[in-house]
Amino acid sequence: MSALVVVFVGLVAGAAVAHTGHLGGDAARTLNIWLLDIALPALTLHVLHDVQIPSNIVLVVAAPYALCAATMAIYLVAARVLGLSREVVAALIAATAVANTSFVGIPMVTAFFGESWVPVALLTDQLGSYLLLNTVVLVVVTAAAGTTATPLAVARATLTRPSMLALVLALALRPVEYPGWLDEALASIGATLTPLALFSVGLQLRVNAVRRWWRELVLGLTVKLAVAPAAVLGLYVATGVFTDPDVKVALFEIAMPPMVAGAILADRHGLARPLPSLLVGVGVPMSVATLAIWSIPLRP
């Protein structure tokens, strides 16, 4: 319950502060530098260092990749049918091709299934969602924004991002025990990610923009909260691995609402503002109901 309170307080507080006009127009972008380049790498270094990797790791980690592939395929078809621009498609992919497996996912797994399943959620998030965010999503966003011209430039930008460097470093340092002060510092810095990320999204949320973006909003939330997770679930059922408890938790993770970090990344590159923040701002509260439904067939 406390996790849900943080989610709603962060979004509402950000929207309320934005309404007062006390902060400048660049406040959210400044805040996003801390989120993507400092808090996220710190959380990665803290969490991934001690996670126990199960024997069925491939099945667990494959879920977010299958979600990303299914989502992108759906949007490519929708772009032709609905005449969506490249910028809009990129914004939809950034926010919804990767699930919110950390900010909302870990608290929701705890609330519905218990703390014992958090390690599976962390692996799905760190080795799935975060890798996708820093590779596939980053490539799509930068290409749509026209900020990179060559595959080499895209690869360099991807591999040198602080969060990607932190991921590699965390894996390399698994045999090494962190000093207590360092682990506590990383945990404290990483703990700022969830509330400040939601606050940042709230700052960018423009409810009056729903009327203009309603078609894209309905499309994005329908795909993210229902259609794409159902497609991946069908794939796992067809291959006969659906009964694995760890797999069920991973599938529950990909049913999470739109990705906050993806929305922030899209906004940083100026894609279809304020659609990415609308997807998160509307999708997070809505997911409380959809996740309750998903938890029934996906209980481990």
N, C-alpha and C positions, 0 to 999 in steps of 0.2 A: 504493500500500500504506500509506503514512504517513497518508493521509486516513482509511482504514478503521480504523487504530489509534486515531486521535483520536475517531472515532465510538464505538468500543467502550469506550475508556478513560473518555470523558465519561459514558456511561450507567452503566457499572459503578461508577465512583467516586461518582457521585451516589447510586446505590442503596446503596452500602456506607456512605456517610456518614449517610444517612437511617436505616439499620439501627442505627447506634451511638447515635442519639438525641442527639448533641452539639449539633445545630442546632435552633432552635425551629421551631414549626409554620409560622411566617410567612417562613422563610428563602427558600423558592422564590419566593414572591410578591414579596419585596423584590428578589431577583435579577432577576425578570422586568421590573421597572421599568427597570433598566439595559439589558436586552436589547432591549425594544420601543421605549423612548423615547430611548436614547442610542446603543447599538452599531449597531442597525439603520439609523437615519438616517445615521450616519457612514459605514457601508458603502455605502449608496445614493449619497451625495455623492461618495465616492471612485470607485466602479466605473462609474456611469452617465456620469460626466463625459467619459471617454475612449473609450467603446465606439463602434466603427464600425458604423453602421446599414446593413444590406444592402438591396438593391432589393426582395427578397421578404419584407420585414419583416412584412407583413400575414399571410402564410401561417404564418410562424414564431410570431408572437404569438397568433394565433387558437387554437393548440393548447390552451393552458391554459384558455381561455374555454370551448372545446368540452368539455374535461374537466369543468369545474365544472358546466356545464349538464347533461351526461350523469349525473354523480354525484348531483346534486340530484334529477333526475327518478327515478333508481333508488330513492333513499331515500324519496321521496314515495309510491311504490308499496309499498315494503317496510314503511313505517309503517302502512299500512292492513292489509296481510297479517299482519304480526307484532304489531300493536298497540303500536307504539313511541310513547313519550311525546314531546312537543314538545322537551323538554329533551335527550333522548337523540338525537333527529334533529339538533338544532342542534349538539350535541357531535360527532356523526359528520361533519357538513358542515364544521365548523371544522377538524377534523384531516385530513380526506381529500378534500374537494372541491378542494383546492389541493395540488399535489405539493410535496415537499421539494426544490425545484429549486435551492436555494442551499446549505444546510448539507451535504446529501448529493449533490445533483445535480451541482454543479460538480466535486467530486472524482471522482465516478463517470464523468462524461463524459471527464475527463482520463485516468482509468485504462483505460477501454474504447476510446476513440477518439483520444486525444491532445490536447495543449494547444491545437492549432490550432483546435479546435472550441469552446473555452471562450467566445469572444465571442458565439456563437449561444446558448449556455446562459445567459449573463448577460442577454441581451435577453429570452429566454423568461421568465427569473426576474423581472427588474426591471419590464418593461412588461406582464407577464402575471400571474405569481403574486402579486407584492407589491401590484399594483393591486387584484386580486381580494380579497386578504386585507384590505385597508384599505377596501374598499367592500362587496362582496357578503357576505363572511364576517362582517365587522363588523356589518352590518345584521342578519343572521340571529342572531348571538350576542346582541347587545343587545336585540333584540326578544324572544328566548326568555327572557332574564334579566329582562325587564321594566324595564330601566333607562332606556329612552327611550320617549316617548309619541307623538311626532309625526314625520312625515317630515323636517321642518325641523331638529328636534333631532338626528336621525340623520345628516342631511347635514352639520350643523355639527360633530358629533363626528368624522365621517369626514374632512372637509376640514382640520380643525385638528390631526389627529394628527401627531406629529413625523415619522414615517416618510413620510407623504404630503407634508408641507411640504418634506421633504428631496428627495423625488422631483421635485417641481415646480422647486425651486431648482437641482437638478443639471441638469435639462434647460435651464433658462434660462441657466445659466452655462457651457454647453458652448463658446461662442466665447471665453470668458475663461480664461486659463491660471492655474491655482492656483499660489500660491507654494510652493516646495519644502517648507517646514516645515509648511504646512497639509496638503498632500497626504500627507506622512508621518504626521502626527498622525491624520488621518482613517483611513488604512490601519491604523494601530496599534490604534485604538479599534474599528474594524470587525472586526479579526482576533479580538477577544474573543468575537464573536457565536457562532461554531460550538461551541467547547469549553464555554462557559458555558451555552449553550442546552441542549446535551445533558446537562450536569451538572444543570441545573434539572429536566429531564425525569426524570433518574435519581432525584433527590430525591423526586419525586412518584410514582415507580413503586411499586406495591404488587402484587407477584406473587401474593400470596394472594387478591387481588381477581379474578383470572382466572376462578375458579370461578363467581363471581356474574355476571360480565359476558361469559362465553364466547360467548353467542349474538351479542351486539352486536360483540364483538371479531372473530369469524369473519366476520360480515357486512361490517364496515368494511374489513378487510384483503383480503377477496375482491374487493370492489368497487374498492378503491384499487390493488391490485397486479395485477389481471387484467381484470375485467369492464369498467370504465370506460375504461382505456387501449385495450382491444381495440375498444370502440365508436367511439372517436375515430379509431383506425387505419382501421377500416372506412369511416368517413366520408371520410378523405383518399384511400383507395384508390378509392372510388366516384367521387370528383371528379377523379381523374387527376393529382393533384399529389404522390403518394407518392414518386415517383422523385427528387424534389429532395433533395440531400444535407442542406441546412439544415433542411428539414422533418423529415427522419429524426432529426436530433439533437433537434429540438424535441419530437418524439413520444417519444423516449427519455427526455427530461426529465420528461414528464408521467407516465411509468411509475415515477417515484421513490416512495419510501415516504411515509407521512403527514407533514404539515407540522408542524414543531416550533413555529413561531410561532403557528400556528392552535391547536395544543393548549394553548399558554401562554395565548392569548387566551380560550379556553373555560374554562380553570381560573381565570383572573382573574375571570370572571363567575360562577364556581361551578356550571358545567354538568356534571352527571353525573360528578362526580369519583369515582374516578380513571380513567374510561374514556379521556379524551383522551391522558393520559400512557401508558396501557397500549397504545394504538394505535401510538404512536411507539416505545415501548420494545420492543415485540414486532415491529413492522413494519420498523424499520430493519435489524436483523440478518437478518430473513427476506428483505428486498429484495436482499441480495447474491446470492442464488440466482435470484430472479425476474428481476433485471436482466441476469444472465448469459444468460438465455433470450431476453429482449427484445433484447439486443444483436445477436443473429444476424440477424433480418430488418431491423433498423434501422441496421445499419452503413452510414455515409455513403459 
